[in-house]
Amino acid sequence: MLENVVEFFKNLPDKVCVQCGDKIDEQCECYNNTCEKCDSL
Ligand SMILES: [Zn+2]
């Protein structure tokens, strides 16, 4: 059961900023499609 959850998260694609293409830190609570840098512009 637990292994299935781990596999699920491993298979999640990396979130990428639509503005600059940088990988978005999934730890941050933003659910938009831009990274912190572009978000603060
Ligand atoms: Zn960005």
mmCIF file of the protein (N, C-alpha, C, O) and its ligand, coordinates in Angstrom:
data_MODEL
# 
_entry.id   MODEL 
# 
loop_
_entity.id 
_entity.type 
_entity.pdbx_number_of_molecules 
1 polymer     1 
2 non-polymer 1 
# 
_entity_poly.entity_id                      1 
_entity_poly.type                           'polypeptide(L)' 
_entity_poly.nstd_linkage                   no 
_entity_poly.nstd_monomer                   no 
_entity_poly.pdbx_seq_one_letter_code       MLENVVEFFKNLPDKVCVQCGDKIDEQCECYNNTCEKCDSL 
_entity_poly.pdbx_seq_one_letter_code_can   MLENVVEFFKNLPDKVCVQCGDKIDEQCECYNNTCEKCDSL 
_entity_poly.pdbx_strand_id                 A 
# 
loop_
_entity_poly_seq.entity_id 
_entity_poly_seq.num 
_entity_poly_seq.mon_id 
_entity_poly_seq.hetero 
1 1  MET n 
1 2  LEU n 
1 3  GLU n 
1 4  ASN n 
1 5  VAL n 
1 6  VAL n 
1 7  GLU n 
1 8  PHE n 
1 9  PHE n 
1 10 LYS n 
1 11 ASN n 
1 12 LEU n 
1 13 PRO n 
1 14 ASP n 
1 15 LYS n 
1 16 VAL n 
1 17 CYS n 
1 18 VAL n 
1 19 GLN n 
1 20 CYS n 
1 21 GLY n 
1 22 ASP n 
1 23 LYS n 
1 24 ILE n 
1 25 ASP n 
1 26 GLU n 
1 27 GLN n 
1 28 CYS n 
1 29 GLU n 
1 30 CYS n 
1 31 TYR n 
1 32 ASN n 
1 33 ASN n 
1 34 THR n 
1 35 CYS n 
1 36 GLU n 
1 37 LYS n 
1 38 CYS n 
1 39 ASP n 
1 40 SER n 
1 41 LEU n 
# 
loop_
_struct_asym.id 
_struct_asym.entity_id 
A 1 
B 2 
# 
loop_
_chem_comp.id 
_chem_comp.type 
_chem_comp.mon_nstd_flag 
ASN 'L-peptide linking' y 
ASP 'L-peptide linking' y 
CYS 'L-peptide linking' y 
GLN 'L-peptide linking' y 
GLU 'L-peptide linking' y 
GLY 'peptide linking'   y 
ILE 'L-peptide linking' y 
LEU 'L-peptide linking' y 
LYS 'L-peptide linking' y 
MET 'L-peptide linking' y 
PHE 'L-peptide linking' y 
PRO 'L-peptide linking' y 
SER 'L-peptide linking' y 
THR 'L-peptide linking' y 
TYR 'L-peptide linking' y 
VAL 'L-peptide linking' y 
ZN  non-polymer         . 
# 
_pdbx_entity_nonpoly.entity_id   2 
_pdbx_entity_nonpoly.name        ? 
_pdbx_entity_nonpoly.comp_id     ZN 
# 
_pdbx_nonpoly_scheme.asym_id         B 
_pdbx_nonpoly_scheme.entity_id       2 
_pdbx_nonpoly_scheme.mon_id          ZN 
_pdbx_nonpoly_scheme.ndb_seq_num     1 
_pdbx_nonpoly_scheme.pdb_seq_num     101 
_pdbx_nonpoly_scheme.auth_seq_num    101 
_pdbx_nonpoly_scheme.pdb_mon_id      ZN 
_pdbx_nonpoly_scheme.auth_mon_id     ZN 
_pdbx_nonpoly_scheme.pdb_strand_id   A 
_pdbx_nonpoly_scheme.pdb_ins_code    . 
# 
loop_
_atom_site.group_PDB 
_atom_site.id 
_atom_site.type_symbol 
_atom_site.label_atom_id 
_atom_site.label_alt_id 
_atom_site.label_comp_id 
_atom_site.label_asym_id 
_atom_site.label_entity_id 
_atom_site.label_seq_id 
_atom_site.pdbx_PDB_ins_code 
_atom_site.Cartn_x 
_atom_site.Cartn_y 
_atom_site.Cartn_z 
_atom_site.occupancy 
_atom_site.B_iso_or_equiv 
_atom_site.pdbx_formal_charge 
_atom_site.auth_seq_id 
_atom_site.auth_comp_id 
_atom_site.auth_asym_id 
_atom_site.auth_atom_id 
_atom_site.pdbx_PDB_model_num 
ATOM   1   N  N  . MET A 1 1  ? 0.843  -1.206 0.000   1.00 0.00 ? 1   MET A N  1 
ATOM   2   C  CA . MET A 1 1  ? 0.000  0.000  0.000   1.00 0.00 ? 1   MET A CA 1 
ATOM   3   C  C  . MET A 1 1  ? 0.872  1.247  0.000   1.00 0.00 ? 1   MET A C  1 
ATOM   4   O  O  . MET A 1 1  ? 0.714  2.124  -0.849  1.00 0.00 ? 1   MET A O  1 
ATOM   5   N  N  . LEU A 1 2  ? 1.792  1.321  0.956   1.00 0.00 ? 2   LEU A N  1 
ATOM   6   C  CA . LEU A 1 2  ? 2.644  2.500  1.063   1.00 0.00 ? 2   LEU A CA 1 
ATOM   7   C  C  . LEU A 1 2  ? 3.505  2.647  -0.190  1.00 0.00 ? 2   LEU A C  1 
ATOM   8   O  O  . LEU A 1 2  ? 3.740  3.762  -0.657  1.00 0.00 ? 2   LEU A O  1 
ATOM   9   N  N  . GLU A 1 3  ? 3.964  1.553  -0.719  1.00 0.00 ? 3   GLU A N  1 
ATOM   10  C  CA . GLU A 1 3  ? 4.803  1.620  -1.909  1.00 0.00 ? 3   GLU A CA 1 
ATOM   11  C  C  . GLU A 1 3  ? 4.053  2.231  -3.084  1.00 0.00 ? 3   GLU A C  1 
ATOM   12  O  O  . GLU A 1 3  ? 4.646  2.933  -3.902  1.00 0.00 ? 3   GLU A O  1 
ATOM   13  N  N  . ASN A 1 4  ? 2.794  1.976  -3.169  1.00 0.00 ? 4   ASN A N  1 
ATOM   14  C  CA . ASN A 1 4  ? 2.002  2.553  -4.253  1.00 0.00 ? 4   ASN A CA 1 
ATOM   15  C  C  . ASN A 1 4  ? 1.982  4.071  -4.163  1.00 0.00 ? 4   ASN A C  1 
ATOM   16  O  O  . ASN A 1 4  ? 2.034  4.761  -5.180  1.00 0.00 ? 4   ASN A O  1 
ATOM   17  N  N  . VAL A 1 5  ? 1.908  4.579  -2.961  1.00 0.00 ? 5   VAL A N  1 
ATOM   18  C  CA . VAL A 1 5  ? 1.893  6.030  -2.774  1.00 0.00 ? 5   VAL A CA 1 
ATOM   19  C  C  . VAL A 1 5  ? 3.231  6.621  -3.190  1.00 0.00 ? 5   VAL A C  1 
ATOM   20  O  O  . VAL A 1 5  ? 3.279  7.663  -3.843  1.00 0.00 ? 5   VAL A O  1 
ATOM   21  N  N  . VAL A 1 6  ? 4.302  5.965  -2.817  1.00 0.00 ? 6   VAL A N  1 
ATOM   22  C  CA . VAL A 1 6  ? 5.636  6.438  -3.188  1.00 0.00 ? 6   VAL A CA 1 
ATOM   23  C  C  . VAL A 1 6  ? 5.790  6.444  -4.701  1.00 0.00 ? 6   VAL A C  1 
ATOM   24  O  O  . VAL A 1 6  ? 6.299  7.403  -5.280  1.00 0.00 ? 6   VAL A O  1 
ATOM   25  N  N  . GLU A 1 7  ? 5.353  5.380  -5.326  1.00 0.00 ? 7   GLU A N  1 
ATOM   26  C  CA . GLU A 1 7  ? 5.428  5.310  -6.782  1.00 0.00 ? 7   GLU A CA 1 
ATOM   27  C  C  . GLU A 1 7  ? 4.622  6.424  -7.418  1.00 0.00 ? 7   GLU A C  1 
ATOM   28  O  O  . GLU A 1 7  ? 5.034  7.016  -8.415  1.00 0.00 ? 7   GLU A O  1 
ATOM   29  N  N  . PHE A 1 8  ? 3.476  6.702  -6.833  1.00 0.00 ? 8   PHE A N  1 
ATOM   30  C  CA . PHE A 1 8  ? 2.615  7.757  -7.374  1.00 0.00 ? 8   PHE A CA 1 
ATOM   31  C  C  . PHE A 1 8  ? 3.335  9.092  -7.390  1.00 0.00 ? 8   PHE A C  1 
ATOM   32  O  O  . PHE A 1 8  ? 3.290  9.818  -8.383  1.00 0.00 ? 8   PHE A O  1 
ATOM   33  N  N  . PHE A 1 9  ? 3.999  9.415  -6.290  1.00 0.00 ? 9   PHE A N  1 
ATOM   34  C  CA . PHE A 1 9  ? 4.680  10.701 -6.220  1.00 0.00 ? 9   PHE A CA 1 
ATOM   35  C  C  . PHE A 1 9  ? 5.920  10.726 -7.090  1.00 0.00 ? 9   PHE A C  1 
ATOM   36  O  O  . PHE A 1 9  ? 6.302  11.773 -7.614  1.00 0.00 ? 9   PHE A O  1 
ATOM   37  N  N  . LYS A 1 10 ? 6.550  9.565  -7.243  1.00 0.00 ? 10  LYS A N  1 
ATOM   38  C  CA . LYS A 1 10 ? 7.741  9.508  -8.092  1.00 0.00 ? 10  LYS A CA 1 
ATOM   39  C  C  . LYS A 1 10 ? 7.373  9.754  -9.545  1.00 0.00 ? 10  LYS A C  1 
ATOM   40  O  O  . LYS A 1 10 ? 8.166  10.291 -10.318 1.00 0.00 ? 10  LYS A O  1 
ATOM   41  N  N  . ASN A 1 11 ? 6.170  9.358  -9.905  1.00 0.00 ? 11  ASN A N  1 
ATOM   42  C  CA . ASN A 1 11 ? 5.763  9.479  -11.302 1.00 0.00 ? 11  ASN A CA 1 
ATOM   43  C  C  . ASN A 1 11 ? 5.174  10.843 -11.631 1.00 0.00 ? 11  ASN A C  1 
ATOM   44  O  O  . ASN A 1 11 ? 4.867  11.125 -12.790 1.00 0.00 ? 11  ASN A O  1 
ATOM   45  N  N  . LEU A 1 12 ? 5.018  11.676 -10.635 1.00 0.00 ? 12  LEU A N  1 
ATOM   46  C  CA . LEU A 1 12 ? 4.506  13.010 -10.912 1.00 0.00 ? 12  LEU A CA 1 
ATOM   47  C  C  . LEU A 1 12 ? 5.530  13.799 -11.723 1.00 0.00 ? 12  LEU A C  1 
ATOM   48  O  O  . LEU A 1 12 ? 6.716  13.804 -11.394 1.00 0.00 ? 12  LEU A O  1 
ATOM   49  N  N  . PRO A 1 13 ? 5.082  14.450 -12.760 1.00 0.00 ? 13  PRO A N  1 
ATOM   50  C  CA . PRO A 1 13 ? 5.999  15.270 -13.553 1.00 0.00 ? 13  PRO A CA 1 
ATOM   51  C  C  . PRO A 1 13 ? 6.428  16.502 -12.773 1.00 0.00 ? 13  PRO A C  1 
ATOM   52  O  O  . PRO A 1 13 ? 5.678  17.012 -11.940 1.00 0.00 ? 13  PRO A O  1 
ATOM   53  N  N  . ASP A 1 14 ? 7.643  16.979 -13.048 1.00 0.00 ? 14  ASP A N  1 
ATOM   54  C  CA . ASP A 1 14 ? 8.106  18.187 -12.379 1.00 0.00 ? 14  ASP A CA 1 
ATOM   55  C  C  . ASP A 1 14 ? 7.293  19.375 -12.856 1.00 0.00 ? 14  ASP A C  1 
ATOM   56  O  O  . ASP A 1 14 ? 6.995  19.519 -14.042 1.00 0.00 ? 14  ASP A O  1 
ATOM   57  N  N  . LYS A 1 15 ? 6.949  20.207 -11.914 1.00 0.00 ? 15  LYS A N  1 
ATOM   58  C  CA . LYS A 1 15 ? 6.264  21.449 -12.297 1.00 0.00 ? 15  LYS A CA 1 
ATOM   59  C  C  . LYS A 1 15 ? 7.292  22.413 -12.852 1.00 0.00 ? 15  LYS A C  1 
ATOM   60  O  O  . LYS A 1 15 ? 8.364  22.598 -12.277 1.00 0.00 ? 15  LYS A O  1 
ATOM   61  N  N  . VAL A 1 16 ? 6.957  23.017 -13.964 1.00 0.00 ? 16  VAL A N  1 
ATOM   62  C  CA . VAL A 1 16 ? 7.892  23.927 -14.610 1.00 0.00 ? 16  VAL A CA 1 
ATOM   63  C  C  . VAL A 1 16 ? 7.231  25.281 -14.797 1.00 0.00 ? 16  VAL A C  1 
ATOM   64  O  O  . VAL A 1 16 ? 6.056  25.375 -15.152 1.00 0.00 ? 16  VAL A O  1 
ATOM   65  N  N  . CYS A 1 17 ? 8.001  26.316 -14.555 1.00 0.00 ? 17  CYS A N  1 
ATOM   66  C  CA . CYS A 1 17 ? 7.506  27.672 -14.724 1.00 0.00 ? 17  CYS A CA 1 
ATOM   67  C  C  . CYS A 1 17 ? 7.167  27.940 -16.187 1.00 0.00 ? 17  CYS A C  1 
ATOM   68  O  O  . CYS A 1 17 ? 7.972  27.663 -17.077 1.00 0.00 ? 17  CYS A O  1 
ATOM   69  N  N  . VAL A 1 18 ? 5.994  28.471 -16.427 1.00 0.00 ? 18  VAL A N  1 
ATOM   70  C  CA . VAL A 1 18 ? 5.591  28.735 -17.809 1.00 0.00 ? 18  VAL A CA 1 
ATOM   71  C  C  . VAL A 1 18 ? 6.290  29.972 -18.359 1.00 0.00 ? 18  VAL A C  1 
ATOM   72  O  O  . VAL A 1 18 ? 6.311  30.194 -19.570 1.00 0.00 ? 18  VAL A O  1 
ATOM   73  N  N  . GLN A 1 19 ? 6.858  30.768 -17.473 1.00 0.00 ? 19  GLN A N  1 
ATOM   74  C  CA . GLN A 1 19 ? 7.533  31.993 -17.898 1.00 0.00 ? 19  GLN A CA 1 
ATOM   75  C  C  . GLN A 1 19 ? 8.975  31.717 -18.303 1.00 0.00 ? 19  GLN A C  1 
ATOM   76  O  O  . GLN A 1 19 ? 9.378  32.073 -19.410 1.00 0.00 ? 19  GLN A O  1 
ATOM   77  N  N  . CYS A 1 20 ? 9.747  31.099 -17.446 1.00 0.00 ? 20  CYS A N  1 
ATOM   78  C  CA . CYS A 1 20 ? 11.175 30.941 -17.698 1.00 0.00 ? 20  CYS A CA 1 
ATOM   79  C  C  . CYS A 1 20 ? 11.582 29.477 -17.882 1.00 0.00 ? 20  CYS A C  1 
ATOM   80  O  O  . CYS A 1 20 ? 12.709 29.194 -18.290 1.00 0.00 ? 20  CYS A O  1 
ATOM   81  N  N  . GLY A 1 21 ? 10.689 28.568 -17.589 1.00 0.00 ? 21  GLY A N  1 
ATOM   82  C  CA . GLY A 1 21 ? 11.001 27.162 -17.801 1.00 0.00 ? 21  GLY A CA 1 
ATOM   83  C  C  . GLY A 1 21 ? 11.758 26.526 -16.654 1.00 0.00 ? 21  GLY A C  1 
ATOM   84  O  O  . GLY A 1 21 ? 12.143 25.359 -16.732 1.00 0.00 ? 21  GLY A O  1 
ATOM   85  N  N  . ASP A 1 22 ? 11.974 27.278 -15.596 1.00 0.00 ? 22  ASP A N  1 
ATOM   86  C  CA . ASP A 1 22 ? 12.649 26.729 -14.430 1.00 0.00 ? 22  ASP A CA 1 
ATOM   87  C  C  . ASP A 1 22 ? 11.754 25.745 -13.699 1.00 0.00 ? 22  ASP A C  1 
ATOM   88  O  O  . ASP A 1 22 ? 10.527 25.845 -13.736 1.00 0.00 ? 22  ASP A O  1 
ATOM   89  N  N  . LYS A 1 23 ? 12.392 24.795 -13.037 1.00 0.00 ? 23  LYS A N  1 
ATOM   90  C  CA . LYS A 1 23 ? 11.625 23.865 -12.241 1.00 0.00 ? 23  LYS A CA 1 
ATOM   91  C  C  . LYS A 1 23 ? 11.079 24.593 -11.025 1.00 0.00 ? 23  LYS A C  1 
ATOM   92  O  O  . LYS A 1 23 ? 11.795 25.353 -10.374 1.00 0.00 ? 23  LYS A O  1 
ATOM   93  N  N  . ILE A 1 24 ? 9.819  24.360 -10.723 1.00 0.00 ? 24  ILE A N  1 
ATOM   94  C  CA . ILE A 1 24 ? 9.208  25.028 -9.580  1.00 0.00 ? 24  ILE A CA 1 
ATOM   95  C  C  . ILE A 1 24 ? 9.378  24.166 -8.341  1.00 0.00 ? 24  ILE A C  1 
ATOM   96  O  O  . ILE A 1 24 ? 9.128  22.961 -8.359  1.00 0.00 ? 24  ILE A O  1 
ATOM   97  N  N  . ASP A 1 25 ? 9.804  24.803 -7.277  1.00 0.00 ? 25  ASP A N  1 
ATOM   98  C  CA . ASP A 1 25 ? 9.961  24.102 -6.014  1.00 0.00 ? 25  ASP A CA 1 
ATOM   99  C  C  . ASP A 1 25 ? 8.587  23.685 -5.496  1.00 0.00 ? 25  ASP A C  1 
ATOM   100 O  O  . ASP A 1 25 ? 7.747  24.529 -5.184  1.00 0.00 ? 25  ASP A O  1 
ATOM   101 N  N  . GLU A 1 26 ? 8.374  22.392 -5.412  1.00 0.00 ? 26  GLU A N  1 
ATOM   102 C  CA . GLU A 1 26 ? 7.040  21.908 -5.028  1.00 0.00 ? 26  GLU A CA 1 
ATOM   103 C  C  . GLU A 1 26 ? 6.746  22.133 -3.552  1.00 0.00 ? 26  GLU A C  1 
ATOM   104 O  O  . GLU A 1 26 ? 5.624  21.938 -3.086  1.00 0.00 ? 26  GLU A O  1 
ATOM   105 N  N  . GLN A 1 27 ? 7.794  22.554 -2.818  1.00 0.00 ? 27  GLN A N  1 
ATOM   106 C  CA . GLN A 1 27 ? 7.586  22.804 -1.398  1.00 0.00 ? 27  GLN A CA 1 
ATOM   107 C  C  . GLN A 1 27 ? 6.769  24.074 -1.204  1.00 0.00 ? 27  GLN A C  1 
ATOM   108 O  O  . GLN A 1 27 ? 6.032  24.211 -0.228  1.00 0.00 ? 27  GLN A O  1 
ATOM   109 N  N  . CYS A 1 28 ? 6.908  24.992 -2.140  1.00 0.00 ? 28  CYS A N  1 
ATOM   110 C  CA . CYS A 1 28 ? 6.184  26.245 -1.991  1.00 0.00 ? 28  CYS A CA 1 
ATOM   111 C  C  . CYS A 1 28 ? 4.696  26.017 -2.211  1.00 0.00 ? 28  CYS A C  1 
ATOM   112 O  O  . CYS A 1 28 ? 4.293  25.098 -2.924  1.00 0.00 ? 28  CYS A O  1 
ATOM   113 N  N  . GLU A 1 29 ? 3.912  26.842 -1.607  1.00 0.00 ? 29  GLU A N  1 
ATOM   114 C  CA . GLU A 1 29 ? 2.479  26.605 -1.590  1.00 0.00 ? 29  GLU A CA 1 
ATOM   115 C  C  . GLU A 1 29 ? 1.745  27.209 -2.776  1.00 0.00 ? 29  GLU A C  1 
ATOM   116 O  O  . GLU A 1 29 ? 0.516  27.197 -2.830  1.00 0.00 ? 29  GLU A O  1 
ATOM   117 N  N  . CYS A 1 30 ? 2.507  27.737 -3.722  1.00 0.00 ? 30  CYS A N  1 
ATOM   118 C  CA . CYS A 1 30 ? 1.844  28.368 -4.844  1.00 0.00 ? 30  CYS A CA 1 
ATOM   119 C  C  . CYS A 1 30 ? 1.328  27.315 -5.816  1.00 0.00 ? 30  CYS A C  1 
ATOM   120 O  O  . CYS A 1 30 ? 2.001  26.323 -6.097  1.00 0.00 ? 30  CYS A O  1 
ATOM   121 N  N  . TYR A 1 31 ? 0.149  27.545 -6.309  1.00 0.00 ? 31  TYR A N  1 
ATOM   122 C  CA . TYR A 1 31 ? -0.436 26.597 -7.241  1.00 0.00 ? 31  TYR A CA 1 
ATOM   123 C  C  . TYR A 1 31 ? -0.520 27.193 -8.637  1.00 0.00 ? 31  TYR A C  1 
ATOM   124 O  O  . TYR A 1 31 ? -1.168 26.638 -9.524  1.00 0.00 ? 31  TYR A O  1 
ATOM   125 N  N  . ASN A 1 32 ? 0.131  28.309 -8.817  1.00 0.00 ? 32  ASN A N  1 
ATOM   126 C  CA . ASN A 1 32 ? 0.178  28.883 -10.153 1.00 0.00 ? 32  ASN A CA 1 
ATOM   127 C  C  . ASN A 1 32 ? 1.306  28.224 -10.943 1.00 0.00 ? 32  ASN A C  1 
ATOM   128 O  O  . ASN A 1 32 ? 2.032  27.388 -10.406 1.00 0.00 ? 32  ASN A O  1 
ATOM   129 N  N  . ASN A 1 33 ? 1.452  28.585 -12.183 1.00 0.00 ? 33  ASN A N  1 
ATOM   130 C  CA . ASN A 1 33 ? 2.399  27.921 -13.059 1.00 0.00 ? 33  ASN A CA 1 
ATOM   131 C  C  . ASN A 1 33 ? 3.661  28.720 -13.281 1.00 0.00 ? 33  ASN A C  1 
ATOM   132 O  O  . ASN A 1 33 ? 4.362  28.525 -14.275 1.00 0.00 ? 33  ASN A O  1 
ATOM   133 N  N  . THR A 1 34 ? 3.957  29.629 -12.350 1.00 0.00 ? 34  THR A N  1 
ATOM   134 C  CA . THR A 1 34 ? 5.198  30.374 -12.468 1.00 0.00 ? 34  THR A CA 1 
ATOM   135 C  C  . THR A 1 34 ? 6.026  30.197 -11.210 1.00 0.00 ? 34  THR A C  1 
ATOM   136 O  O  . THR A 1 34 ? 5.491  29.947 -10.130 1.00 0.00 ? 34  THR A O  1 
ATOM   137 N  N  . CYS A 1 35 ? 7.346  30.331 -11.360 1.00 0.00 ? 35  CYS A N  1 
ATOM   138 C  CA . CYS A 1 35 ? 8.235  30.160 -10.222 1.00 0.00 ? 35  CYS A CA 1 
ATOM   139 C  C  . CYS A 1 35 ? 8.212  31.428 -9.349  1.00 0.00 ? 35  CYS A C  1 
ATOM   140 O  O  . CYS A 1 35 ? 7.579  32.430 -9.681  1.00 0.00 ? 35  CYS A O  1 
ATOM   141 N  N  . GLU A 1 36 ? 8.915  31.340 -8.242  1.00 0.00 ? 36  GLU A N  1 
ATOM   142 C  CA . GLU A 1 36 ? 8.942  32.486 -7.325  1.00 0.00 ? 36  GLU A CA 1 
ATOM   143 C  C  . GLU A 1 36 ? 9.462  33.737 -7.980  1.00 0.00 ? 36  GLU A C  1 
ATOM   144 O  O  . GLU A 1 36 ? 8.941  34.832 -7.768  1.00 0.00 ? 36  GLU A O  1 
ATOM   145 N  N  . LYS A 1 37 ? 10.504 33.564 -8.785  1.00 0.00 ? 37  LYS A N  1 
ATOM   146 C  CA . LYS A 1 37 ? 11.117 34.705 -9.461  1.00 0.00 ? 37  LYS A CA 1 
ATOM   147 C  C  . LYS A 1 37 ? 10.106 35.447 -10.323 1.00 0.00 ? 37  LYS A C  1 
ATOM   148 O  O  . LYS A 1 37 ? 9.915  36.653 -10.168 1.00 0.00 ? 37  LYS A O  1 
ATOM   149 N  N  . CYS A 1 38 ? 9.455  34.716 -11.238 1.00 0.00 ? 38  CYS A N  1 
ATOM   150 C  CA . CYS A 1 38 ? 8.507  35.340 -12.146 1.00 0.00 ? 38  CYS A CA 1 
ATOM   151 C  C  . CYS A 1 38 ? 7.260  35.788 -11.393 1.00 0.00 ? 38  CYS A C  1 
ATOM   152 O  O  . CYS A 1 38 ? 6.607  36.762 -11.768 1.00 0.00 ? 38  CYS A O  1 
ATOM   153 N  N  . ASP A 1 39 ? 6.948  35.077 -10.347 1.00 0.00 ? 39  ASP A N  1 
ATOM   154 C  CA . ASP A 1 39 ? 5.761  35.389 -9.570  1.00 0.00 ? 39  ASP A CA 1 
ATOM   155 C  C  . ASP A 1 39 ? 5.874  36.746 -8.895  1.00 0.00 ? 39  ASP A C  1 
ATOM   156 O  O  . ASP A 1 39 ? 4.881  37.453 -8.726  1.00 0.00 ? 39  ASP A O  1 
ATOM   157 N  N  . SER A 1 40 ? 7.114  37.107 -8.505  1.00 0.00 ? 40  SER A N  1 
ATOM   158 C  CA . SER A 1 40 ? 7.314  38.343 -7.768  1.00 0.00 ? 40  SER A CA 1 
ATOM   159 C  C  . SER A 1 40 ? 7.554  39.533 -8.679  1.00 0.00 ? 40  SER A C  1 
ATOM   160 O  O  . SER A 1 40 ? 7.744  40.654 -8.208  1.00 0.00 ? 40  SER A O  1 
ATOM   161 N  N  . LEU A 1 41 ? 7.545  39.292 -9.969  1.00 0.00 ? 41  LEU A N  1 
ATOM   162 C  CA . LEU A 1 41 ? 7.772  40.406 -10.883 1.00 0.00 ? 41  LEU A CA 1 
ATOM   163 C  C  . LEU A 1 41 ? 6.563  41.336 -10.906 1.00 0.00 ? 41  LEU A C  1 
ATOM   164 O  O  . LEU A 1 41 ? 6.568  42.337 -11.622 1.00 0.00 ? 41  LEU A O  1 
HETATM 165 ZN ZN . ZN  B 2 .  ? 10.027 31.576 -13.751 1.00 0.00 2 101 ZN  A ZN 1 
# 
